[in-house]
């Protein structure tokens, strides 16, 4: 596996862990519903930046 693919996979795993851990901690409160769009946007933005950096490097 190329290093960039590993970096993207690692980023996905980290963001998934953050979102799941937050869901567990904030279960039963109204805060998770407010945070999920923020975390989702952060994860998507991070993947876009990583994919753009990979394309520039190739």
The 8 nearest C-alpha neighbors of each residue, nearest first, counted from 0:
[[1, 2, 4, 5, 3, 6, 8, 7],
 [0, 2, 4, 3, 5, 6, 7, 53],
 [1, 3, 5, 4, 6, 0, 7, 53],
 [4, 2, 6, 5, 1, 7, 53, 49],
 [5, 3, 7, 1, 6, 2, 8, 0],
 [4, 6, 2, 8, 3, 7, 9, 1],
 [7, 5, 3, 9, 4, 8, 10, 2],
 [6, 8, 10, 4, 9, 5, 3, 11],
 [9, 7, 5, 11, 10, 6, 4, 12],
 [10, 8, 6, 12, 7, 11, 5, 13],
 [9, 11, 7, 13, 8, 12, 6, 14],
 [12, 10, 8, 14, 9, 13, 15, 7],
 [11, 13, 9, 15, 10, 14, 16, 8],
 [12, 14, 16, 10, 15, 11, 9, 17],
 [15, 13, 17, 11, 16, 12, 42, 10],
 [14, 16, 12, 18, 13, 17, 11, 19],
 [17, 15, 13, 19, 14, 18, 20, 12],
 [16, 18, 14, 20, 15, 19, 21, 13],
 [17, 19, 21, 15, 16, 20, 22, 14],
 [20, 18, 22, 16, 21, 17, 15, 23],
 [21, 19, 23, 17, 22, 18, 16, 24],
 [20, 22, 24, 18, 23, 19, 25, 17],
 [23, 21, 19, 25, 20, 24, 26, 18],
 [22, 24, 20, 26, 21, 25, 19, 18],
 [25, 23, 21, 22, 26, 20, 19, 27],
 [24, 26, 22, 23, 28, 31, 21, 27],
 [27, 25, 23, 28, 22, 24, 31, 21],
 [26, 28, 25, 29, 31, 30, 24, 23],
 [29, 27, 30, 26, 25, 31, 32, 24],
 [28, 30, 31, 32, 27, 33, 25, 26],
 [31, 29, 33, 32, 28, 34, 25, 26],
 [30, 32, 34, 33, 29, 25, 35, 22],
 [33, 31, 30, 34, 35, 29, 36, 28],
 [32, 34, 30, 31, 35, 36, 29, 37],
 [33, 35, 31, 37, 32, 36, 38, 30],
 [34, 36, 38, 37, 32, 33, 39, 31],
 [37, 35, 39, 38, 34, 40, 33, 32],
 [36, 38, 40, 34, 35, 39, 41, 33],
 [39, 37, 41, 35, 40, 36, 42, 34],
 [40, 38, 36, 42, 41, 37, 35, 43],
 [41, 39, 43, 37, 38, 42, 44, 36],
 [40, 42, 38, 44, 39, 43, 45, 37],
 [41, 43, 45, 39, 40, 44, 14, 38],
 [42, 44, 40, 46, 45, 41, 39, 47],
 [45, 43, 47, 41, 46, 42, 40, 48],
 [44, 46, 42, 48, 43, 47, 41, 49],
 [47, 45, 49, 43, 48, 44, 50, 42],
 [48, 46, 44, 50, 45, 49, 51, 43],
 [47, 49, 51, 45, 46, 50, 52, 44],
 [50, 48, 46, 52, 51, 47, 53, 45],
 [49, 51, 53, 47, 52, 48, 46, 54],
 [52, 50, 48, 54, 53, 49, 47, 55],
 [51, 53, 49, 55, 50, 54, 48, 56],
 [52, 54, 50, 56, 51, 55, 49, 3],
 [53, 55, 51, 57, 56, 52, 50, 49],
 [56, 54, 52, 53, 57, 51, 50, 49],
 [55, 57, 53, 54, 52, 51, 3, 50],
 [56, 54, 55, 53, 52, 51, 3, 50]]
